[in-house]
Amino acid sequence: MMKLLIVDDEPIEREGMQAILQKSFPEYSFYQAKNGKQAIELADSIRPDLVLMDIMMPGMNGLEAIEKIKETNSSTKFVMVTAFDMFDYARQAIKLGVKDYLLKPSKVTEIVSTVGKVLEECRVEKEAEASSRLANEMWQKTLTLAETDIVTQLLFDHVHEVHIDLLVEMLDTPSTQEKFVAVILLPEEAEHLYVDIKQKVRQTTNAWVGALYGRQLPIIVFRNPDKTFRAQAIAFSKEILSLNKENIGMDWFIGIGQVYGELSEIRQSYQEALIATMDPTLVVKYRFYSEVQAITVETDYQVIRQREQLYFEQLRLGDWESIRLFVLDMIQQHEKKGNALIYTQQRVLELLWIAHRVMNELGIDSEVPVFPLQALEYRQLRLETTRLLDRMQTVYKSYFERMEVDKIQQIKQFIYDNSHKDISLDILAQKVDLSPIYISKMFKEKLGINYIDFLTECRIGKAKKLLNNSERSLKEITFEIGYHDPNYFSKVFKKMCGVSPKEYRKTKLSKKVEF
């Protein structure tokens, strides 16, 4: 509801003006002030949309009061009311942004007309402000979804260069900047902590926050050139851990991966961060991957990294035969080198824990693999390792056998029907009761593309149909198919179709004419 403040030192003038305006504008609220000082105090409390200000008042005159009110109420509009049609006052009033003036006495129709025009201007501005605020809120939500999708694609999905570039461009973050991954290990059922952690990250550093998968929250942190990597990572970890006011101990832990320059390499930092979380019982509740490497007797870091990356791929693809060969081969290599049995068993346990974490990310609930005893010889270690792998494989296969065969069709239909909306992996997961990671995996295996590619194909397919109608503007089509920016839509369309929407429409319409 809009508010009008009538300022005049004559009570009869105030009452008369209010009676006239209330009759024509009964839906608005009216207030009165008898002098400039009172007007300033009242304006600060009610924040009026329009002030009808008498110019000639004892003490502080109307122009002085307008100037003071505008200091704290920049959007308030003013109509000057005076018994004297004086040029100097009018000139000063214009400088102060006064919208119009009324001479005393004025006809009722003139008062209503003048005030009505200014009120209409107020209404239009309020609607525009509300629309802008809503658009900004929607844009912020879109950016949040884009941020989560970027992290998901980079860490869990095969990246499609077209779409990851466009999403990064939306966030206006230089992807060439060095970066590393921190994985926060949280208590069970820690969903309520997500917002607090995200807010703390925003206050602490420049980073992209991913989705919460089970107990794990991955965060891509951008390097601060003013600090060393170690100093930045430690400061970041301490800020996050400061949220653990209950001091739950083992329930909070942060693993920190190495620094990489390219987005295509960041998945390796994620894997390293996961490995760094393998032992959350440490007194210091964060660990660098480099510290894990420091305790190994192997020296060929590049070989280790390549083997671990291959292991992750096998886990995500569910290639248990390759996983088994990988782990048993590692045991054999350690045995050939004469490494201590207890050390080898520790390394095997780390690999089994990684497999367990990946299964949790896929939504598979399984027991943490633990050796029942310390192996006395390598043959016994191989037997116990095989037994644990068999148990994990059984749980893995049982989970996917229970999945309904029509899940992928449900997802495709949902995306097609709702392609005009902002659809994330989390939304799809809630719709079909699957984990976001498993949905991403299904798309790659069943359709050969990721869900963003399919969503884009749906949108572009609908756009092509709409472009056949020459009466539909590109802006209308942009919003109807689910995009918020015509320029962004044009970029996607050109990368998908090889031509811009305008060129596509021109070609289609020219063919109709020839026909």
Secondary structure as UniProt FT lines:
FT   STRAND          3..7
FT   HELIX           11..24
FT   TURN            26..27
FT   STRAND          29..33
FT   HELIX           36..46
FT   STRAND          50..54
FT   HELIX           62..72
FT   TURN            74..75
FT   STRAND          77..82
FT   HELIX           87..95
FT   TURN            96..97
FT   STRAND          100..103
FT   HELIX           108..156
FT   HELIX           161..171
FT   TURN            175..176
FT   STRAND          179..185
FT   TURN            188..189
FT   HELIX           191..193
FT   HELIX           194..204
FT   STRAND          207..209
FT   TURN            214..215
FT   STRAND          216..222
FT   TURN            225..226
FT   HELIX           229..241
FT   TURN            242..243
FT   TURN            245..246
FT   HELIX           249..251
FT   STRAND          253..256
FT   HELIX           263..265
FT   HELIX           266..276
FT   TURN            280..281
FT   STRAND          286..288
FT   HELIX           289..294
FT   HELIX           301..317
FT   HELIX           320..337
FT   HELIX           341..361
FT   TURN            362..363
FT   HELIX           378..401
FT   TURN            405..406
FT   HELIX           407..417
FT   TURN            418..420
FT   HELIX           425..432
FT   HELIX           436..442
FT   HELIX           443..447
FT   HELIX           451..467
FT   TURN            470..471
FT   HELIX           474..481
FT   HELIX           486..497
FT   HELIX           501..514
//
